[in-house]
Amino acid sequence: MTSPQDVVEQQLTAYNGHDIDAFVATYAEDVLVLRRDGSRLEGRQALRDTYTRQFAAGRCRAEIVGRLTEGDWVVDHEVAHGLSDEPVRVLVAYRVREGLIDRVEFLG
């Protein structure tokens, strides 16, 4: 079985490579994403719809500056590039169950 850290790393590689199919494949069908602005994405299709546009722009990239793991959870301290004029620092908590990310919380 793949560790939660390995699943999150696969997701990061796909994100940085703008590979929407590989990116979405790391998530559960019923994934819940809680975003910093209070909005939510529910389900793999909503995730695909949102990130397809972002990947098409070809500018997004995430740099991990720290990572903590505990059980099913992986928390990354990320610096996101290409989403705004300046890099955005954020904590992102990923819960991995049965080899897929089923919950994401953007913090900070």
Secondary structure, DSSP 8 states (H G I E B T S, - for coil): ---HHHHHHHHHHHHHTT-HHHHHTTEEEEEEEE-TTS-EEESHHHHHHHHHHHHHHT--EEEEEEEEEETTEEEEEEEEESSSSS-EEEEEEEEEETTEEEEEEEE-
